[in-house]
Amino acid sequence: MRDGRQLGAFLTARRKVTSRDQAGLQPGGRRNASGLSRVEVAHLAGISHDYYVRIEQGRVPHPSHRVLEALAQVLRLDSEATRYLHRLANPCTGEPPAADPPEARATRLVDKLHWPAIALNRRMDVLARNHMATVLHGGLRHGDNLMRMLFLNPVAHEGILEWDQEAALHVAHLRATTGVSGHSFAAELVEELSSESRRFHELWRRYDVGLIKPGPLRLRYRGLGDLTLERETLLVADADMFIFTLEPEIGTPTEKALSLMASGWI
């Protein structure tokens, strides 16, 4: 997809999920449709209707900074989504690095952490995992892809409570980390998941953008019941990777269960 068409597709998707109330408009008697109309977006952004239509149609691939900021405000984009909007309009030249970050560095980083930790590249391929992550996610190996596991492995549906919420978070994270170059760097992965998983296809078309933020992750582990872990996302910018860590609250049944698993008792 050309850059202008990517930009248009993103704006169209976000326009359709932005309500009149969110945009500060009074309920009106216009057509029965969800989201904002092109006329409303153009009016609120201070640009002509014709110009906005041409942006959505991909005929204005590089709108000005002022126009992009106005559109971001109208569509109530957060900081991550706004940066993504600017990258669509002004993509960096060249392709992302073809090679993954050195696995040795990833291994050193995660091995310093006591609780489960997994290092991944922007495509969510596993670069390294520490001992506790291996214990907790025994089926996740070096080189595996976290998105494939989440959407194509039936065990993930059973083992992750609030699976649909987690799925949406991970798709938004994948779009944020692959950025504009997602159509080249992660094209095969996106195509595969879109064809194999209807839910992934639906979520990817929503154009949600955002890194996974700190918060609880609830897992169901056979023989142990439900485990509650606090997830953190650590970005390693210069190495082009990030690390997911999972830590239980001290003194809880989850902490005791993980300690038993690590010792080999379970």
C-alpha positions as a printed NumPy array, in Angstrom:
array([[  0.   ,   0.   ,   0.   ],
       [  1.382,   3.4  ,  -0.96 ],
       [  2.122,   5.866,   1.85 ],
       [ -0.805,   8.148,   0.925],
       [ -3.25 ,   5.259,   0.958],
       [ -1.929,   4.032,   4.316],
       [ -2.496,   7.503,   5.721],
       [ -6.004,   7.615,   4.274],
       [ -6.892,   4.18 ,   5.612],
       [ -5.722,   5.148,   9.093],
       [ -7.722,   8.402,   9.118],
       [-10.825,   6.636,   7.821],
       [-10.625,   3.949,  10.496],
       [-10.118,   6.444,  13.315],
       [-12.856,   8.769,  12.019],
       [-15.365,   5.934,  12.147],
       [-14.657,   5.191,  15.812],
       [-14.632,   8.828,  17.006],
       [-18.064,   9.864,  18.256],
       [-19.659,  13.292,  17.882],
       [-19.622,  13.576,  21.651],
       [-15.855,  12.903,  21.787],
       [-15.341,  15.575,  19.137],
       [-17.354,  18.116,  21.121],
       [-20.333,  18.171,  18.745],
       [-23.954,  18.218,  19.798],
       [-26.109,  15.236,  18.836],
       [-27.56 ,  15.971,  15.426],
       [-30.092,  14.65 ,  13.004],
       [-27.597,  13.626,  10.357],
       [-27.468,  10.216,   8.714],
       [-27.631,   7.146,  10.923],
       [-23.957,   6.198,  10.986],
       [-21.255,   5.688,  13.564],
       [-18.329,   8.041,  13.916],
       [-17.751,  11.412,  12.301],
       [-18.477,  12.391,   8.728],
       [-15.735,  13.763,   6.472],
       [-17.493,  17.134,   6.545],
       [-17.365,  17.211,  10.349],
       [-13.688,  16.241,  10.492],
       [-12.755,  18.864,   7.909],
       [-14.75 ,  21.572,   9.713],
       [-13.254,  20.767,  13.121],
       [ -9.718,  20.597,  11.695],
       [-10.1  ,  23.937,   9.911],
       [ -9.526,  22.596,   6.403],
       [-11.765,  22.331,   3.355],
       [-13.956,  19.296,   2.833],
       [-12.413,  18.688,  -0.595],
       [ -8.886,  18.759,   0.842],
       [ -9.772,  16.269,   3.578],
       [-11.448,  13.94 ,   1.074],
       [ -8.27 ,  13.979,  -1.013],
       [ -6.212,  13.106,   2.091],
       [ -8.43 ,  10.095,   2.833],
       [ -8.252,   9.024,  -0.802],
       [ -4.456,   9.01 ,  -0.644],
       [ -4.036,  11.928,  -3.039],
       [ -2.253,  14.131,  -0.464],
       [  0.482,  11.837,   0.896],
       [  2.309,  14.532,   2.887],
       [ -0.058,  16.99 ,   4.649],
       [  1.528,  19.772,   6.673],
       [  2.457,  19.427,  10.341],
       [ -0.337,  21.854,  11.278],
       [ -2.962,  19.826,   9.438],
       [ -1.774,  16.57 ,  11.017],
       [ -1.871,  18.043,  14.511],
       [ -5.37 ,  19.381,  13.885],
       [ -6.566,  15.991,  12.659],
       [ -4.969,  14.249,  15.646],
       [ -6.855,  16.57 ,  17.977],
       [-10.175,  16.071,  16.176],
       [ -9.792,  12.284,  16.197],
       [ -8.641,  12.284,  19.834],
       [ -5.404,  10.454,  19.075],
       [ -3.061,   9.822,  21.987],
       [  0.68 ,  10.473,  21.764],
       [  1.53 ,   7.061,  20.259],
       [ -1.209,   7.28 ,  17.632],
       [ -0.228,  10.871,  16.804],
       [  3.39 ,   9.854,  16.232],
       [  2.141,   7.025,  14.029],
       [  0.045,   9.526,  12.033],
       [  3.118,  11.698,  11.451],
       [  5.188,   8.679,  10.39 ],
       [  2.532,   7.737,   7.851],
       [  2.619,  11.223,   6.375],
       [  6.398,  11.544,   6.486],
       [  7.935,   8.046,   6.462],
       [ 11.652,   7.719,   7.067],
       [ 13.686,   6.7  ,   4.06 ],
       [ 15.176,   3.259,   3.94 ],
       [ 14.152,  -0.039,   5.417],
       [ 14.451,  -1.072,   9.061],
       [ 17.443,  -3.157,  10.011],
       [ 17.168,  -6.592,   8.453],
       [ 19.025,  -8.315,  11.247],
       [ 17.695,  -8.8  ,  14.74 ],
       [ 19.548,  -7.259,  17.691],
       [ 22.342,  -9.512,  18.951],
       [ 20.774, -12.347,  20.896],
       [ 23.724, -12.328,  23.25 ],
       [ 22.838,  -8.875,  24.536],
       [ 19.182,  -9.829,  24.877],
       [ 20.166, -12.897,  26.88 ],
       [ 22.392, -10.861,  29.199],
       [ 19.582,  -8.408,  29.868],
       [ 16.875, -10.938,  30.694],
       [ 19.2  , -13.164,  32.719],
       [ 19.71 , -10.277,  35.158],
       [ 16.014, -10.415,  36.064],
       [ 14.685, -12.901,  38.61 ],
       [ 11.06 , -13.112,  37.516],
       [  9.881, -14.12 ,  34.011],
       [ 11.326, -11.903,  31.258],
       [ 11.215, -12.216,  27.47 ],
       [ 13.16 , -10.067,  24.98 ],
       [ 11.493,  -9.477,  21.615],
       [ 12.172,  -7.493,  18.468],
       [  9.636,  -5.106,  16.953],
       [  7.912,  -7.954,  15.108],
       [  7.551,  -9.767,  18.439],
       [  9.965, -12.556,  17.559],
       [ 11.501, -14.034,  20.716],
       [ 15.176, -13.075,  20.985],
       [ 15.805, -14.447,  24.472],
       [ 14.032, -15.581,  27.623],
       [ 15.304, -16.201,  31.123],
       [ 14.903, -19.342,  33.205],
       [ 11.665, -18.243,  34.867],
       [ 10.083, -17.377,  31.521],
       [ 11.01 , -20.832,  30.244],
       [  9.351, -22.356,  33.299],
       [  6.191, -20.279,  32.858],
       [  6.003, -20.419,  29.047],
       [  7.595, -23.774,  28.339],
       [  6.307, -23.881,  24.759],
       [  7.746, -20.507,  23.751],
       [ 11.17 , -20.998,  22.177],
       [ 13.861, -18.735,  20.777],
       [ 12.784, -17.558,  17.334],
       [  9.086, -18.15 ,  17.988],
       [  6.692, -15.277,  17.42 ],
       [  4.538, -14.043,  20.295],
       [  1.718, -12.98 ,  17.948],
       [  1.519, -16.424,  16.363],
       [  1.347, -18.   ,  19.799],
       [ -1.382, -15.601,  20.907],
       [ -3.639, -15.964,  17.866],
       [ -2.874, -19.392,  16.405],
       [ -2.199, -21.527,  19.479],
       [ -5.424, -22.804,  21.122],
       [ -3.579, -23.192,  24.424],
       [ -3.183, -19.406,  24.609],
       [ -6.946, -18.953,  24.519],
       [ -7.283, -21.298,  27.469],
       [ -4.303, -20.032,  29.451],
       [ -4.778, -16.262,  29.143],
       [ -7.729, -14.829,  31.022],
       [ -9.247, -11.751,  29.339],
       [ -7.797, -13.122,  26.098],
       [ -9.667, -10.707,  23.836],
       [ -8.356,  -7.696,  25.743],
       [ -4.816,  -9.061,  25.527],
       [ -5.24 ,  -9.703,  21.807],
       [ -6.273,  -6.088,  21.185],
       [ -3.338,  -4.764,  23.239],
       [ -0.829,  -6.885,  21.338],
       [ -2.143,  -5.906,  17.899],
       [ -1.959,  -2.207,  18.8  ],
       [  1.567,  -2.798,  20.131],
       [  2.632,  -4.569,  16.927],
       [  1.361,  -1.674,  14.806],
       [  3.153,   0.846,  17.043],
       [  6.484,  -0.999,  17.017],
       [  6.571,  -1.886,  13.325],
       [  5.389,   1.618,  12.429],
       [  4.968,   2.725,   8.86 ],
       [  7.382,   0.071,   7.702],
       [  5.038,  -2.601,   9.027],
       [  3.909,  -3.235,   5.456],
       [  7.43 ,  -4.408,   4.58 ],
       [  9.117,  -5.437,   7.831],
       [  6.147,  -7.428,   9.137],
       [  4.191,  -7.969,   5.918],
       [  4.41 , -11.762,   5.875],
       [  3.459, -12.025,   9.54 ],
       [  0.465,  -9.701,   9.167],
       [ -0.684, -11.517,   6.035],
       [ -0.366, -14.903,   7.717],
       [ -2.218, -13.862,  10.861],
       [ -4.922, -12.065,   8.878],
       [ -5.628, -15.188,   6.839],
       [ -5.433, -17.629,   9.76 ],
       [ -7.179, -15.596,  12.473],
       [-10.396, -13.705,  11.87 ],
       [ -9.977, -11.854,  15.172],
       [ -6.499, -10.626,  14.233],
       [ -7.85 ,  -9.433,  10.875],
       [-10.614,  -7.473,  12.637],
       [ -8.234,  -5.907,  15.159],
       [ -5.599,  -5.004,  12.561],
       [ -8.225,  -3.166,  10.487],
       [ -9.125,  -1.017,  13.507],
       [ -5.766,   0.775,  13.308],
       [ -5.389,   0.981,  17.086],
       [ -1.865,   2.112,  17.989],
       [ -0.217,   1.913,  21.397],
       [  2.545,   0.215,  23.34 ],
       [  1.517,  -2.298,  25.981],
       [  1.512,  -0.409,  29.267],
       [  2.174,  -1.681,  32.799],
       [ -0.723,  -3.607,  34.257],
       [ -1.948,  -6.967,  35.5  ],
       [ -1.842, -10.127,  33.411],
       [ -3.963, -13.04 ,  34.586],
       [ -3.04 , -16.562,  33.536],
       [ -4.67 , -19.913,  34.14 ],
       [ -2.064, -22.575,  34.796],
       [ -2.974, -26.239,  34.829],
       [ -2.721, -27.611,  38.347],
       [ -2.225, -24.186,  39.933],
       [ -5.344, -22.259,  39.039],
       [ -5.283, -18.544,  38.272],
       [ -2.054, -16.536,  38.522],
       [ -1.935, -12.725,  38.662],
       [  1.286, -11.049,  37.498],
       [  2.231,  -7.409,  37.042],
       [  3.562,  -6.771,  33.539],
       [  6.134,  -4.127,  32.635],
       [  7.41 ,  -3.192,  29.174],
       [ 11.068,  -2.136,  29.026],
       [ 12.185,  -0.454,  25.81 ],
       [ 15.799,  -0.846,  24.675],
       [ 15.851,   1.805,  21.969],
       [ 19.399,   1.495,  20.694],
       [ 19.075,  -2.282,  20.427],
       [ 15.728,  -2.123,  18.61 ],
       [ 14.047,  -4.455,  21.082],
       [ 11.867,  -4.474,  24.154],
       [ 11.471,  -6.723,  27.181],
       [  8.285,  -7.975,  28.809],
       [  8.66 ,  -8.737,  32.513],
       [  6.1  , -10.47 ,  34.723],
       [  6.343, -10.085,  38.489],
       [  4.044, -11.44 ,  41.205],
       [  3.17 ,  -9.516,  44.322],
       [  5.346, -10.769,  47.162],
       [  3.571, -13.057,  49.597],
       [  0.726, -13.952,  47.26 ],
       [ -0.257, -17.443,  46.081],
       [  1.093, -16.509,  42.653],
       [  4.547, -15.763,  44.077],
       [  4.574, -19.058,  45.953],
       [  3.442, -20.952,  42.857],
       [  6.189, -19.446,  40.689],
       [  8.819, -20.23 ,  43.311],
       [  7.686, -23.859,  43.402],
       [  7.731, -24.028,  39.599],
       [ 11.265, -22.617,  39.49 ],
       [ 12.485, -25.149,  42.04 ],
       [ 11.064, -28.009,  40.002],
       [  8.455, -29.035,  42.556],
       [  5.661, -28.409,  40.042]])
